[in-house]
Amino acid sequence: MNFQDLPVQARALLKDLAFRTPMARWVAHRWQYNFSPSQLGFLCSCLDRTRDVPGPVFEVGCFAGVTTVFLNKHMSAEGMEKPYYAFDTFGGFVEADVAFESDRRGKQRSQLQGFTDNRKEWFDATMALNGVTRTRSVQADVNTFDFGSLDAPSFCLLDVDLYRPVRSVLEALYDRLPSGAIVVVDDCKDAVAFDGALQAYREFIGLHGLPERIVHGKLGVIEKP
């Protein structure tokens, strides 16, 4: 039986009991996003600006799908019917990427842990529970995934944190992007554990003669002329 199917009095009693225990953190509303409200708003504005640009939406690095649901709900509310691809290892960072950060960028391996408590089937179940039907999840190492097997995206949120996967995805996508497409690279912030994303972003735009634009504290923007 679904919790919402219980009588009102029974639901109230169970919630009251939960709020008196450590279970309160699972009952009370909590901010679940790794983005601030202004950052989420900016991502929605990028979807709005690219709605008439041909191509699907990519989210490269989606973890549990919280942001995926948010962006898909925005697309549905605005009548955007584009395919949406969500890429992730669904098991944490790739060892070669961690080794690069440790051996070449001087990062401590202890800084590069997390995101391992995840499974593709959990992500897919989250989409189903939220009525998100346009999204296809892709389990892959994005350093080696054949992005040429898919249409180039009109909008891409690139949220893979480390240098190698950010650089690999930018190299794989940029030349194929349609005019007007937007890529947003998350974690473009200096002197933090995941500043490999910033290094990859800056190297890439420098190589291609593109302007640096970092908004809302950490979102590196690339627009295809």
C-alpha positions in Angstrom: 0.0 0.0 0.0 1.2 3.5 -0.9 1.7 5.9 2.1 -0.7 8.4 0.4 -3.4 5.7 0.4 -3.5 5.5 4.2 -6.2 7.4 6.0 -5.3 11.0 6.9 -5.2 10.2 10.7 -2.9 7.2 10.1 -0.5 9.3 7.9 -0.4 12.0 10.5 0.4 9.6 13.3 3.2 7.9 11.3 4.7 11.3 10.4 4.5 12.5 14.0 6.3 9.4 15.2 9.0 9.8 12.4 9.6 13.5 13.4 10.4 12.4 16.9 13.2 10.0 15.7 16.3 10.2 13.4 13.8 9.2 10.6 12.8 12.8 10.4 15.5 13.4 7.8 13.7 11.1 5.5 10.3 12.6 6.1 10.9 16.4 6.2 11.6 18.3 3.1 15.3 18.7 2.4 17.2 20.4 -0.4 18.5 17.5 -2.5 20.2 19.4 -5.3 23.9 20.0 -5.8 22.9 23.3 -7.5 21.6 26.5 -5.9 18.2 27.9 -6.9 19.9 30.4 -9.2 22.0 27.7 -10.8 18.9 25.6 -11.5 17.2 28.6 -12.9 20.1 29.2 -15.2 20.0 25.6 -16.5 16.3 26.0 -17.2 17.0 29.2 -19.1 19.5 27.3 -21.2 16.9 24.8 -22.1 14.5 27.6 -23.0 17.1 29.3 -25.2 17.9 26.0 -27.1 14.3 24.8 -27.5 14.4 25.5 -31.2 17.9 24.2 -31.7 17.8 20.7 -33.2 19.1 17.8 -31.1 18.4 16.0 -27.8 19.3 17.1 -24.3 22.3 15.4 -22.7 23.1 15.2 -18.9 26.5 13.7 -18.6 26.9 12.7 -15.0 23.5 12.4 -13.4 24.1 10.3 -10.2 20.7 9.6 -8.6 18.6 11.7 -11.0 17.5 14.5 -8.8 18.5 17.2 -11.3 17.3 15.0 -14.1 13.8 15.0 -12.7 13.9 18.8 -12.2 15.0 19.6 -15.7 12.5 17.1 -17.2 9.7 18.7 -15.3 10.7 22.0 -16.6 10.7 20.7 -20.2 7.3 19.2 -19.7 5.9 22.4 -18.2 7.2 24.3 -21.2 6.1 21.8 -23.8 9.6 20.8 -24.9 9.5 17.3 -26.4 13.1 16.4 -27.0 14.8 13.1 -26.2 16.9 13.3 -23.0 19.9 11.1 -22.4 21.4 10.7 -18.9 24.9 9.3 -18.8 26.7 7.9 -15.8 28.9 5.1 -14.6 26.3 4.5 -11.9 29.2 3.3 -9.8 31.4 6.3 -9.0 34.5 7.6 -10.7 36.5 5.6 -13.2 39.9 4.5 -11.8 41.9 6.0 -14.7 40.3 9.4 -14.0 41.1 9.2 -10.3 44.7 8.1 -11.1 45.1 11.1 -13.4 43.9 13.5 -10.7 46.2 11.9 -8.1 49.3 11.4 -10.3 49.2 14.4 -12.6 47.2 17.0 -10.6 48.4 16.2 -7.1 44.9 15.5 -5.6 44.5 13.2 -2.7 42.5 10.1 -3.5 40.5 10.6 -0.3 39.1 13.8 -1.9 37.8 11.8 -4.9 35.5 9.3 -3.3 31.7 9.2 -3.4 28.9 8.6 -5.9 29.4 4.8 -5.5 26.1 4.2 -3.8 24.2 4.2 -7.1 22.7 1.8 -9.6 21.2 2.3 -13.0 18.0 0.5 -11.9 17.6 2.9 -9.0 17.9 5.8 -11.4 15.4 4.3 -13.8 12.9 3.6 -10.9 13.3 7.3 -9.9 12.3 8.4 -13.4 9.3 6.1 -13.4 8.1 7.2 -9.9 8.3 10.8 -11.1 6.5 10.2 -14.4 9.6 11.0 -16.4 9.3 9.0 -19.6 11.5 10.8 -22.2 14.8 10.1 -20.4 17.0 7.2 -21.5 19.8 6.3 -19.0 23.1 5.2 -20.5 25.6 3.4 -18.3 29.1 4.2 -19.7 32.6 5.5 -19.2 32.2 8.8 -21.1 35.9 8.8 -21.9 35.3 6.0 -24.3 31.6 6.2 -25.2 30.8 6.7 -28.9 28.8 9.9 -28.8 28.8 9.8 -32.6 26.2 7.1 -32.4 23.7 9.7 -31.2 22.5 13.0 -32.6 24.5 15.9 -31.3 22.8 17.7 -28.4 21.1 21.1 -28.4 21.9 21.4 -24.7 24.4 19.5 -22.5 24.9 19.7 -18.8 28.4 18.2 -18.2 28.7 17.3 -14.6 31.5 14.7 -14.3 33.8 16.7 -11.9 37.2 15.5 -13.1 39.6 16.6 -15.8 39.7 13.6 -18.1 36.0 13.0 -18.6 35.3 16.7 -19.0 38.0 17.1 -21.6 36.9 13.9 -23.4 33.3 14.9 -23.6 34.0 18.4 -24.9 36.4 17.0 -27.5 33.8 14.4 -28.6 30.8 16.8 -28.8 32.0 20.3 -29.8 32.6 20.0 -33.5 29.3 18.2 -34.0 27.2 20.7 -32.0 24.5 22.6 -34.0 24.7 26.3 -34.2 23.2 27.8 -31.0 23.8 24.8 -28.9 24.9 25.3 -25.2 27.2 23.2 -23.0 27.3 24.0 -19.3 30.3 22.5 -17.4 29.7 22.2 -13.7 32.3 22.6 -11.0 34.3 25.3 -12.8 35.7 26.6 -9.5 39.3 27.1 -8.5 41.2 25.5 -5.6 38.6 22.8 -4.8 38.7 19.0 -5.0 37.0 18.9 -8.4 38.9 21.8 -10.0 39.9 19.5 -12.8 36.7 20.5 -14.5 37.8 24.1 -14.5 41.2 23.2 -15.9 39.6 21.1 -18.7 37.1 23.9 -19.5 39.8 26.6 -19.7 42.1 24.5 -21.8 39.3 23.7 -24.2 38.0 27.2 -24.7 41.6 28.4 -25.1 42.3 25.9 -27.8 39.1 26.8 -29.7 39.4 30.6 -29.2 36.1 30.8 -27.2 35.4 33.3 -24.5 35.5 32.3 -20.8 32.1 32.7 -19.1 31.6 31.3 -15.7 28.3 32.1 -14.1 26.6 31.6 -10.7 29.9 30.7 -9.1 30.7 27.5 -10.9 28.9 27.0 -14.2 31.3 27.2 -17.2 29.3 28.1 -20.4 30.2 27.2 -24.0 27.9 28.4 -26.8 28.3 27.1 -30.4 28.4 30.1 -32.7 
